[in-house]
Amino acid sequence: MSHPTTLKPPWTALIDHAGGVSRLAADLRVTRNTLHAWGKGKRVPSPAMRESVNAWARRRQLPEPFSGA
């Protein structure tokens, strides 16, 4: 049984839309650990990856996790 995900709201919207952490990680081509680290603010991806994640969210009309807002 997996542990509940406790990430910030922009990330929870992306995870819900993708159908789970594993699917979002697969869509973004990163590991689940990387996704959790980003969502918890423990690591920051490269500028290119931040834009890639934001673009994924924009295409689905979801909040952008790296919008800076």
SULURGI-V573474 format. One record per pair of residues at least 4 apart in sequence whose C-alpha atoms are under 8 Angstrom apart, sorted by the first residue. I is the first residue (numbers start at 1). J is the second residue. Records with the same first field share a line. If there is no record, write none. Layout:
# SULURGI-V573474
I = J ; J
This chain:
# SULURGI-V573474
7 = 11 ; 12 ; 36 ; 39 ; 40
8 = 12 ; 39 ; 40
9 = 13
10 = 14 ; 62 ; 63 ; 64 ; 65
11 = 15 ; 39 ; 65
12 = 16
13 = 17 ; 62 ; 63
14 = 18 ; 24 ; 57 ; 62 ; 63
15 = 19 ; 20 ; 21 ; 23 ; 24
16 = 20
18 = 23 ; 24
19 = 23 ; 24
20 = 24
21 = 25 ; 32 ; 35
22 = 26 ; 32
23 = 27
24 = 28
25 = 29 ; 30 ; 31 ; 32 ; 35
26 = 30 ; 31
28 = 52 ; 53
30 = 34 ; 35
31 = 35
32 = 36
33 = 37
34 = 38 ; 43
35 = 39
36 = 40
37 = 41 ; 42 ; 43
38 = 42 ; 43 ; 44 ; 45
45 = 49 ; 50
46 = 50
47 = 51
48 = 52
49 = 53
50 = 54 ; 66
51 = 55 ; 66
52 = 56
53 = 57 ; 64 ; 65 ; 66
54 = 58 ; 64 ; 65 ; 66 ; 67
55 = 59 ; 64
56 = 60
57 = 61 ; 62 ; 63 ; 64
58 = 62 ; 63 ; 64
